[in-house]
Amino acid sequence: MKRIDAYASRWHYLDHIAPIWRALPDEYRGDVLIEKPQLRAHPLVAEAEGRLRQKVKPHTISRVLVASSADAKIAARYRWGTALLEHGAGQLYQGGKPSSSGPGGPQRTTVGLFLCTNEAVAAANAAAYGAHRCVVVGSPRLEDLALARSLHVPSEPPVLALTWHWACRVAPPWSETLLFAAENALSLLAERWRGPIIGTSHPRIWLAARNRYEAAGIEPVQSWPEVIRRADVLSFDNTSAGFEAAALGIPVVLLESPLWDRGTRHGLRFWEWAGIGSSVRTDGSSEDLAARWVDGVVEALTHRDRYAPVAAAMTEEVSPHREDSTERAVAALLRWVGSPHDAVPSDVAG
């Protein structure tokens, strides 16, 4: 019998792996493997107890589940059989330079199983590595976030949350963060918005975002589940977090760079599903941006019924299998290791 270990080099990768590792049958649930001491504080690591290995011995490991291409590269170096859980909405960029961090990107030849968020992600991976390696499972992480959202208590005045993509150079200017373009307006936004503001970001730019929030008098909140629980409305730029929020019924405000040409079509955020919320451009003076930002938030809250049908249609395409994504991921993993386990649905190949 081949057990399935979980390996992660970053905190948020453990967040994505956690619901699947917890749901694996006990006889197939392997160890949680970490090499960074700071990850010992993660709840999944605490749960693992006797199944935790902080000092990895590569020759003792057969199959691993990872949640990033970076960790898949480490697994390849150790010659582990690897299942890659894709996370994110699957934003692709036509004409952008190939990136191993995205679906269908290079340097993924050693991945034996791709657990894909949606059909577009699966198609990109299948084109590069074969459909037999790809299974659409949805987002197990979204199931966890739905539990956090169920604890939400609407606030009056509403709680505005902010989040940002990281400074990604895969396809500039499309893939880049707008945090730095909007930072001078943050303090003005905090003055003009009548309710509380909380701020988070992609983990890769958290320190930069936190410093700017503190300078602007905005409460920094690193935990995405806490943001999901507290937010009445969310502002985002180009990050899958915004699509997760919209899928959970949170009104959203989409910030736009003046460098983003509406004639260029990358799909998803650009511009197929840009209608899930109100839109605010980040050009002009800081005063003008702050005023338009507040107007955009009010628009998203006041006319949520206008945007809700678009958000619902987006969710069906981008985040399928919301009720059973963890179950499907577990089923695909069990087939991957050759399990005869009765819990494996016949419609999940892998």
Secondary structure, 3 states (H helix, E strand, C coil): CCCEEEECCCHHHHHHHHHHHHHCCCCCEEEEECCCHHHHHCHHHHHHHHHEECCCCHHHCCEEEECCHHHHHHHHHHCCEEEEECCCCCCCCCCCCCCCCCCCCCCCCCEEEEEECCHHHHHHHHHHHCHHHEEECCCHHHHHHHHHHCCCCCCCCCCEEECCCCCCCCCCCCCCCCHHHHHHHHHHHHHHCCCCEEECCCHHHHHHHHHHHHHHCCEECCCHHHHHHHCCEEEECCCHHHHHHHHCCCCEEEEECCCCCCCCCCECCECCCHHHCEEEECCCCHHHHHHHHHHHHHHHHHCHHHHHHHHHHHHHHHCCCCCCHHHHHHHHHHHHCCCCCCCCCCCCCC
